[in-house]
Amino acid sequence: AQSVSQHNHHVILSEAASLELGCNYSYGGTVNLFWYVQYPGQHLQLLLKYFSGDPLVKGIKGFEAEFIKSKFSFNLRKPSVQWSDTAEYFCAVMRYGGSQGNLIFGKGTKLSVKP
Amino acid sequence: DAGIIQSPKHEVTEMGQTVTLRCEPIFGHNFLFWYRDTFVQGLELLSYFRSRSIIDNAGMPTERFSAERPDGSFSTLKIQPAEQGDSAVYVCASRPRAGGIGYYGYTFGSGTRLTVV
């Protein structure tokens, strides 16, 4: 069965530290990849997405992610985090085929940024 | 744009009671999804609709869970009877019809926090 793994449940960083959140997926076919963010008390919002082309994807708020097909990975990065980046981050996979484009999510990583 | 409206925002109920959660998707969105967010499992897809038809409800944990979308607009998720293990945040999402493969523009609701005591 397809799965999405996020390696860290909770990450604590100080402001200006660099961030990398890991995401691996198990599906072997063609996939679309996403990172979503959920700020406290708010709904999920799209940070960035990958369909094809350049494997380095830039999203909003200075986030980027790199798709490495050979490693089935789509790690999220930000060079310098801010206190306002405190949120929960979800990696998600959408695959082609009979399931008609369902988003399958990882368990999420809580990021706490200390001022 | 009010976004997806889920009601209630919070629900506290006793074991054995019937709980009904409601989702008003974005107007015109053909697909509607119910997710459950728990500490242990994260966001799990419970079921989803295309218009008024259930396409997949394999993620529903037990037969106590049922979902409907009678006229292809709003949807309800019913838990009958509720158990303590059902405590979670239930998140609704919707997206428009799409002509091809790709990202379909999911919109997510803020969820209903259910506590079963």
Chai-1 contact restraints between the chains, C-beta under 6 A:
chainA,res_idxA,chainB,res_idxB,connection_type,confidence,min_distance_angstrom,max_distance_angstrom,comment,restraint_id
A,N32,B,Y103,contact,1.0,0.0,6.0,A-B,restraint_1
A,H43,B,F108,contact,1.0,0.0,6.0,A-B,restraint_2
A,H43,B,G109,contact,1.0,0.0,6.0,A-B,restraint_3
A,H43,B,S110,contact,1.0,0.0,6.0,A-B,restraint_4
A,L44,B,F108,contact,1.0,0.0,6.0,A-B,restraint_5
A,K49,B,Y103,contact,1.0,0.0,6.0,A-B,restraint_6
A,Y96,B,I101,contact,1.0,0.0,6.0,A-B,restraint_7
A,G101,B,Y104,contact,1.0,0.0,6.0,A-B,restraint_8
A,N102,B,L45,contact,1.0,0.0,6.0,A-B,restraint_9
A,F105,B,G42,contact,1.0,0.0,6.0,A-B,restraint_10
A,F105,B,L43,contact,1.0,0.0,6.0,A-B,restraint_11
A,K107,B,G42,contact,1.0,0.0,6.0,A-B,restraint_12
A,G108,B,G42,contact,1.0,0.0,6.0,A-B,restraint_13
